[in-house]
Amino acid sequence: MKAKCSFHDLSLVLLIAILFSFGCSRSAEAPLVYEDGLQRSTPEEQGVPSETIASFFRAVEEKGYDVHGLMMIRHGKVIVEHWWAPYAPEYQHAMYSATKTFTAVAVGFAVQEGLLDIEDKVTSFFPELLPETISPQLADLTVKHLLTMSVGHASTRYTGSGLSQVKSFLAGEFAHDPGTSFAYNITASHMLSHIISKVTGITIHEYLKPRLLDPLGIKDVIWEMDNDGYNMGNGGSHMKTSDMAKMGLFLLNKGKWDGKQLLDPAWIEAATTPHIFQHPEWTREQLENAKDDGAQGYGYQIWMGRKNSYRAIGGQNQLIMVIPEYDFILVCHSSIGDEAGFNSLIYDMLPSMSDKKLQADKSFDLKAEISGYEIKRPFTGVSTSKVTTSTRRYQMNDNQSGIRNLLFRFDASGNCYLTFVTAGAIHNIPFGLDTWLHGMTDRTLSVARTVYPNAMGVTPVQTAGICTWTAENQLSAYYLSMFNPGSDETFRFTFDGDDLKMEIIVPAPRRMGPPDMQQPEPGNIILSGTRIRD
């Protein structure tokens, strides 16, 4: 939604003003380089009308797309960027399956260094984990089949984690010969991570760091692991939006960065070329008239798209879209289910792009136009009352949530610092009064929805919390994980004298079955407690 300019936006404007004042003596032709190492320009300088971008943002708002951070790059320069508060450029965000493209690049480096070949048999890497009987299909399975999601298994579900999952994968039954049928298989991607570790002796994260991440200035990457300590090759990485932009430029420039060829351009060319199609029976006309990108083909852990585009894509639309013919890249972190609709908005911008510089409309301020967009707030209105400079402690009655005590600390501005005391830990979560307040926590969600807890080096996580007094004696509080979209909790606290009623609002489940099928009604978790008075 669109709101008034936030403190972050004002700080950004001030920073830009300071940078401009210090940069007055530099040449007008010298590009301005930000701390992330990316060059900036204006849309018109790179042949894109500012009004086209503003229309895109308005369409995103009108369709209710939950975007968290977005950057557009034309001719190698960032022409627009925005983060929907409370998200901001300095925070890592889940990449989910967009991680797979980084996994494929790691395979490319290993091939370049002679450590493996894409025609190597998968069985050669795991002799100790093979089933007693090796089918002809398993014997024929290659690294390339893993890269192109053309394994051929009858089912893409496998038990276990780590090496036990590798063993389960190798024992999978085949429905098709490898290389003949596309089936999205996330464990095939994770097998590549295990193979990289087999041939290098280190994790895929350690392997990519000096070859890709460090040269591109991609720092502070958090990468989840399976139960045996292998980085998840199919997801689990967490990066900044600017890191996605760098990966997009790396792909568009065919493995070259800052004038240096890091990865063989032939690998990038092969990776971004369709090797298999989701619907091989479709005609060229059907592909060109498709309303989504799901059937345009698949490369090496990269999806092909309309307009001769290609993209890294993760759950809830973590997107790196590259459109070479327009020398254009769009990256975003988000929580969007309508991938096809969002992509169509991107394609709608292309006809207005020019290879020549455009005359800017001085009466139109793009930054001002988009500065007020933020995510939809969980509560409407503002607080009807306010508690300041106060501490309240409660002894909770026995409950399955394991919460023994709750502490509320209200500062002079009315912000609430909530502390959960359990048998084994103390968890703190800050909530801003009618505004977002950032913090960190290692609390596990009471009700997991789309993200499962992973203890392999990913806690504590960055949070943003907001609270509102929805009645004189009722405080509603909500926090989200900046780390994983879909990880959030809503609380409602009702104060009645010394008694406390706490409700953990259960999120609505995803609809299952046909539209007319009756859905189970979620029930809130209700706890009670009594105030502790000294």
C-alpha positions in Angstrom: 0.0 0.0 0.0 1.0 3.6 -0.4 1.7 5.7 2.7 3.5 8.8 3.7 7.2 9.0 3.3 8.9 6.8 6.0 11.9 7.6 8.1 13.9 5.2 5.9 12.9 7.1 2.8 13.8 10.5 4.4 17.2 9.1 5.4 17.7 7.9 1.9 16.9 11.3 0.5 19.2 12.9 3.0 22.0 10.4 2.1 21.5 11.1 -1.6 21.7 14.9 -0.9 24.9 14.5 1.0 26.5 12.3 -1.7 25.5 14.9 -4.3 27.0 17.7 -2.4 30.3 15.9 -2.0 30.2 14.8 -5.7 29.8 18.3 -7.2 33.4 18.4 -8.2 33.4 15.1 -10.1 32.9 14.8 -13.8 29.4 14.8 -15.1 30.2 11.7 -17.0 31.5 9.8 -14.0 28.8 7.3 -12.7 27.7 7.4 -9.1 28.6 4.1 -7.4 26.8 3.2 -4.2 28.1 1.0 -1.4 26.7 -2.1 -3.0 29.0 -1.5 -6.0 26.2 -1.0 -8.5 26.1 2.0 -10.8 23.0 4.2 -10.8 21.4 6.2 -13.5 18.0 7.8 -14.4 15.4 5.9 -16.4 15.4 8.4 -19.2 19.2 8.3 -19.5 18.8 4.6 -20.2 15.8 4.9 -22.5 13.0 4.2 -20.2 10.2 6.7 -19.4 9.7 7.3 -15.7 6.0 7.2 -16.3 6.3 3.6 -17.5 7.9 2.7 -14.2 5.4 4.6 -12.2 2.6 2.8 -14.0 4.2 -0.5 -13.2 4.3 0.4 -9.5 0.6 1.5 -9.6 -0.3 -1.8 -11.2 1.5 -3.7 -8.5 -0.4 -1.8 -5.9 -3.8 -2.2 -7.6 -3.3 -6.0 -7.9 -2.3 -6.3 -4.3 1.1 -7.9 -5.0 3.1 -8.1 -1.8 6.6 -6.9 -3.1 9.3 -6.4 -0.5 12.2 -5.0 -2.5 12.7 -4.3 -6.2 15.4 -3.1 -8.6 15.4 -2.5 -12.3 18.6 -2.4 -14.3 19.0 -1.1 -17.9 22.3 -1.0 -19.8 24.1 -2.2 -16.6 22.8 0.6 -14.4 20.1 0.7 -11.7 17.4 3.0 -12.9 14.9 2.5 -10.0 14.9 0.8 -6.7 12.4 0.6 -3.8 11.8 -1.3 -0.6 8.3 -1.6 0.8 8.7 -0.7 4.5 9.6 -2.4 6.8 11.8 -4.1 4.3 15.0 -2.2 3.5 18.1 -2.7 1.2 20.4 -3.9 4.0 18.4 -7.0 5.0 18.9 -10.5 3.7 15.7 -12.2 2.4 14.9 -15.8 1.6 15.8 -16.7 -2.0 14.0 -20.1 -1.9 14.4 -21.9 -5.3 16.2 -18.9 -6.8 19.2 -20.5 -5.0 19.1 -23.2 -7.7 20.7 -20.9 -10.2 23.6 -20.3 -7.9 24.0 -24.0 -7.6 24.1 -24.4 -11.4 26.8 -21.7 -11.6 28.8 -23.7 -9.0 28.6 -26.7 -11.3 29.8 -24.4 -14.1 32.9 -23.5 -12.2 33.6 -27.1 -11.3 33.4 -28.0 -15.0 35.6 -25.1 -15.9 38.2 -26.4 -13.4 38.0 -29.9 -14.7 36.5 -31.3 -11.5 33.5 -32.9 -13.2 31.7 -33.1 -16.5 28.0 -32.8 -17.1 27.9 -36.2 -18.7 29.4 -37.8 -15.6 27.2 -40.5 -14.2 25.5 -39.6 -10.9 26.2 -43.1 -9.6 29.9 -42.5 -9.8 29.8 -39.9 -7.0 27.9 -42.1 -4.4 29.1 -45.7 -4.6 28.5 -46.2 -0.9 24.8 -45.1 -1.2 23.7 -47.0 -4.2 20.8 -49.5 -4.1 21.5 -53.2 -4.5 20.1 -53.3 -7.9 21.0 -50.5 -10.4 18.4 -50.0 -13.1 19.4 -49.1 -16.6 17.9 -45.6 -16.1 19.9 -45.0 -12.9 23.0 -46.2 -14.7 22.3 -43.6 -17.4 21.5 -40.7 -15.1 24.0 -37.8 -15.5 24.8 -34.5 -14.0 23.1 -32.8 -17.0 19.8 -34.6 -16.2 20.0 -33.1 -12.7 20.6 -29.7 -14.1 17.7 -29.8 -16.5 15.1 -31.4 -14.2 14.8 -34.4 -16.5 15.6 -37.2 -14.0 12.6 -39.3 -15.0 11.5 -40.5 -11.5 8.0 -41.6 -11.0 7.8 -39.5 -7.8 9.8 -36.4 -6.8 9.3 -37.0 -3.0 12.1 -38.5 -1.1 12.6 -39.3 2.6 15.3 -38.1 4.9 17.7 -35.2 4.9 21.4 -35.1 4.0 23.0 -38.4 3.0 19.8 -40.4 3.8 17.9 -38.3 1.2 20.7 -38.9 -1.3 20.2 -42.6 -0.7 16.4 -42.3 -1.1 16.9 -40.3 -4.3 19.2 -43.0 -5.8 16.6 -45.7 -4.9 13.8 -43.8 -6.7 11.8 -45.6 -9.3 11.8 -44.4 -12.9 8.8 -43.6 -15.0 10.8 -42.2 -18.0 14.3 -42.5 -19.3 16.5 -39.7 -18.1 16.5 -36.7 -20.4 13.1 -37.4 -22.0 10.6 -35.8 -19.7 10.6 -32.6 -17.5 9.5 -32.9 -13.9 10.3 -30.2 -11.3 12.5 -32.0 -8.8 14.0 -30.0 -6.0 16.0 -32.9 -4.7 17.8 -33.2 -8.0 19.1 -29.7 -7.4 20.2 -30.6 -3.9 22.0 -33.6 -5.4 24.2 -31.1 -7.2 25.2 -29.5 -3.9 26.3 -32.9 -2.7 28.2 -33.5 -5.9 30.0 -30.2 -5.6 31.1 -31.1 -2.1 32.2 -34.6 -3.3 34.5 -33.2 -6.0 35.8 -30.1 -4.0 35.9 -31.3 -0.4 34.0 -28.1 0.8 30.5 -26.9 0.8 28.9 -25.2 -2.2 28.9 -21.9 -0.2 32.6 -22.2 0.5 33.3 -23.1 -3.1 31.3 -20.2 -4.6 32.7 -17.6 -2.2 36.1 -16.9 -3.9 34.9 -17.6 -7.4 31.6 -15.8 -7.5 30.4 -14.2 -4.3 33.5 -12.2 -3.3 34.2 -10.9 -6.9 30.6 -9.7 -7.2 30.6 -8.2 -3.7 27.9 -10.5 -2.5 28.5 -10.4 1.3 26.9 -11.8 4.4 25.1 -14.7 2.6 23.3 -17.0 4.9 22.8 -20.5 3.5 20.9 -23.2 5.3 22.2 -26.8 5.5 20.7 -30.2 5.5 21.1 -32.5 8.5 24.5 -33.6 7.4 25.9 -30.1 6.9 25.6 -29.7 3.2 24.3 -26.4 1.9 20.8 -26.7 0.4 21.3 -26.8 -3.3 17.6 -26.4 -3.9 17.0 -23.4 -1.7 17.9 -22.0 1.7 20.1 -19.1 0.7 19.3 -15.6 2.0 20.7 -12.5 0.2 20.0 -8.8 -0.3 18.0 -7.6 -3.3 21.2 -5.9 -4.7 22.8 -9.4 -4.6 20.2 -10.6 -7.0 20.8 -7.7 -9.3 24.5 -8.6 -9.4 23.7 -12.2 -10.3 21.4 -10.9 -13.1 24.2 -8.8 -14.5 26.7 -11.7 -14.2 24.3 -13.8 -16.3 23.5 -11.1 -18.8 27.2 -10.4 -19.3 27.9 -14.1 -19.8 30.1 -14.7 -16.8 32.1 -11.4 -17.0 32.3 -9.1 -14.0 34.2 -5.8 -13.8 36.0 -6.6 -17.0 37.2 -10.0 -15.9 35.8 -13.3 -17.3 35.0 -15.3 -14.2 33.1 -18.1 -15.9 33.3 -19.5 -19.4 30.6 -17.7 -21.5 29.8 -21.0 -23.2 28.5 -22.2 -19.8 26.2 -19.2 -19.4 25.0 -19.6 -23.0 24.2 -23.3 -22.3 22.6 -22.6 -18.9 20.2 -20.0 -20.4 19.2 -22.1 -23.4 16.2 -24.5 -23.2 17.3 -28.1 -23.1 13.9 -29.5 -22.4 10.3 -28.3 -22.6 7.5 -28.7 -20.1 5.0 -29.4 -22.9 7.0 -30.7 -25.8 3.8 -31.3 -27.8 3.1 -27.5 -27.9 3.7 -25.7 -31.2 5.8 -22.6 -31.5 2.6 -20.6 -31.9 1.2 -22.0 -28.7 4.4 -21.0 -26.9 4.4 -17.5 -28.3 0.7 -17.0 -27.3 1.0 -18.4 -23.8 -0.2 -16.2 -21.0 2.4 -17.5 -18.5 6.0 -18.6 -18.5 5.6 -22.2 -17.3 6.0 -23.9 -20.6 8.8 -21.9 -22.3 11.6 -24.5 -21.5 14.2 -25.1 -18.9 18.0 -24.6 -18.9 20.5 -25.4 -16.2 18.4 -24.6 -13.1 17.0 -21.6 -15.0 13.5 -21.1 -16.4 13.0 -19.7 -19.9 10.3 -17.1 -20.3 8.3 -15.1 -22.8 10.0 -12.3 -24.8 13.1 -14.6 -24.9 13.7 -13.9 -21.3 15.1 -16.2 -18.6 14.9 -16.2 -14.9 15.9 -17.5 -11.5 12.7 -18.0 -9.6 12.0 -18.9 -6.0 8.8 -19.6 -4.1 6.6 -16.6 -3.6 8.3 -14.9 -6.5 11.9 -14.3 -5.5 12.9 -13.2 -9.0 15.9 -12.5 -11.2 14.5 -11.8 -14.6 16.9 -11.1 -17.5 15.6 -9.9 -20.9 18.7 -9.8 -23.1 17.0 -8.2 -26.2 16.2 -5.2 -24.1 19.3 -5.2 -22.0 17.0 -5.2 -19.0 17.0 -6.9 -15.6 14.3 -6.8 -12.9 14.9 -8.4 -9.5 12.6 -8.6 -6.6 12.0 -10.2 -3.2 8.3 -10.7 -2.5 5.4 -12.9 -1.3 3.4 -13.3 -4.5 1.5 -16.3 -5.7 0.5 -14.9 -9.2 3.9 -15.3 -10.9 2.4 -15.1 -14.4 0.5 -11.9 -13.7 3.5 -10.2 -12.2 5.7 -11.2 -15.1 3.1 -9.8 -17.5 3.4 -6.4 -15.8 7.2 -6.6 -16.6 6.6 -7.4 -20.2 4.1 -4.6 -20.5 6.9 -2.1 -19.9 9.1 -3.3 -22.8 7.4 -1.6 -25.8 8.1 1.9 -24.3 11.8 1.2 -23.9 14.2 2.9 -26.3 17.9 2.4 -27.2 18.2 6.2 -27.1 18.2 8.6 -24.2 14.9 10.2 -23.6 14.0 13.7 -22.5 13.0 13.7 -18.9 9.8 15.4 -17.8 11.1 17.8 -15.1 7.6 18.1 -13.7 7.4 14.4 -12.9 9.3 13.2 -9.8 9.5 9.3 -9.9 11.2 9.0 -6.5 8.4 11.0 -4.9 5.8 9.1 -6.8 6.9 5.7 -5.5 8.4 6.6 -2.1 5.3 6.0 -0.1 4.7 2.4 -1.1 4.9 0.0 1.8 3.5 -3.4 2.7 -0.1 -3.6 3.9 -0.3 -3.1 7.6 -2.0 -5.8 9.7 -4.2 -3.4 11.6 -6.4 -0.5 10.4 -6.5 2.8 12.2 -4.3 4.0 15.0 -4.2 3.3 18.7 -7.3 4.4 20.7 -5.1 4.6 23.9 -1.5 4.5 24.9 0.6 3.0 27.7 4.0 4.5 28.3 7.0 3.9 30.6 5.5 0.9 32.2 6.4 -2.7 32.9 3.9 -5.5 33.3 4.8 -9.1 34.3 2.5 -12.1 34.1 2.5 -15.7 35.3 0.9 -17.8 32.6 -1.3 -20.8 33.4 -0.1 -24.2 32.1 -0.3 -24.3 28.3 0.9 -26.4 25.4 2.8 -23.4 24.0 5.3 -23.7 26.9 5.1 -20.0 27.8 5.7 -19.6 31.5 5.9 -15.8 31.8 5.1 -12.8 29.7 6.7 -9.4 30.2 5.5 -6.2 28.6 7.8 -3.2 28.7 6.4 0.1 27.3 8.9 2.9 26.6 8.1 6.6 26.6 6.8 6.5 23.0 4.5 3.6 23.7 6.5 0.9 21.9 6.2 -2.5 23.4 9.1 -4.9 24.1 7.6 -8.3 24.6 9.5 -11.1 26.4 8.4 -14.8 26.3 9.9 -16.9 29.1 9.8 -20.7 28.4 11.4 -23.6 30.2 14.5 -23.5 28.1 14.8 -20.0 26.6 13.9 -16.3 26.8 12.6 -14.7 23.5 12.4 -10.9 23.0 10.3 -9.3 20.2 9.9 -5.5 19.9 6.8 -3.9 18.5 6.5 -0.3 17.4 3.4 1.6 18.4 1.5 2.1 15.1 4.9 1.9 13.3 7.4 -0.8 12.4 10.2 -1.5 14.9 13.1 -3.9 13.9 14.5 -6.5 16.2 15.8 -10.1 16.2 14.5 -13.3 17.7 15.0 -17.0 17.7 11.4 -17.8 18.7 9.8 -20.7 16.7 6.4 -19.9 15.3 3.4 -21.3 17.2 1.9 -22.3 13.9 4.2 -22.9 11.0 2.6 -22.0 7.7 4.9 -21.9 4.6 8.3 -22.1 6.2 9.6 -24.9 8.4 12.1 -24.1 11.2 15.7 -24.9 10.3 18.2 -24.9 13.1 21.3 -25.2 10.8 22.8 -21.8 11.3 19.9 -19.5 10.5 18.9 -18.1 13.9 18.3 -15.5 15.3 16.4 -13.8 12.5 15.6 -10.2 11.8 12.1 -9.2 12.6 9.8 -6.2 12.2 7.0 -5.7 14.6 4.0 -3.3 14.9 1.3 -3.0 17.6 -1.9 -1.1 18.0 -4.3 -0.5 20.9 -7.5 -1.7 19.2 -9.4 -1.0 22.4 -8.6 0.7 25.7 -7.7 -2.7 27.2 -6.7 -4.6 24.1 -3.3 -4.6 22.4 -2.9 -6.3 19.0 0.6 -7.1 17.9 2.1 -8.5 14.8 5.6 -9.4 13.7 7.1 -10.8 10.6 10.4 -12.4 9.8 12.5 -10.3 7.4 14.2 -13.5 6.7 11.4 -15.8 5.4 8.2 -14.4 3.9 5.2 -16.2 5.3 6.8 -16.5 8.7 4.7 -14.2 11.0 2.6 -14.2 14.1 -0.3 -12.1 15.3 -1.1 -11.7 19.0 -4.1 -10.2 20.8 -3.7 -9.3 24.5 -6.7 -8.4 26.6 -6.0 -6.8 30.0 -8.8 -7.1 32.6 -7.5 -5.9 36.0 -4.7 -8.4 36.9 -5.9 -11.0 34.4 -4.4 -11.4 31.0 -6.0 -13.2 28.0 -3.5 -13.9 25.2 -4.6 -15.1 21.8 -2.2 -16.4 19.1 -4.2 -15.8 15.9 -3.9 -18.8 13.7 -3.3 -17.8 10.1 -5.9 -18.9 7.5 -4.9 -22.2 5.9 -4.3 -22.6 2.3 -7.5 -23.7 0.5 -7.5 -27.4 -0.3 -9.6 -29.4 -2.7 -12.4 -28.1 -5.0 -13.9 -24.7 -4.4 -17.1 -26.0 -2.9 -15.3 -28.2 -0.4 -15.9 -27.2 3.2 -12.7 -25.9 4.8 -11.7 -26.5 8.4 -12.1 -23.4 10.6 -8.8 -22.5 12.2 -8.9 -22.1 15.9 -6.9 -19.5 17.8 -4.5 -20.6 20.6 -5.8 -19.0 23.8 -3.7 -18.6 26.9 -4.4 -16.9 30.3 -2.3 -15.5 33.0 -2.2 -13.4 36.2 -0.2 -10.2 36.8 2.8 -10.5 39.1 3.0 -7.7 41.6 6.0 -7.1 43.8 
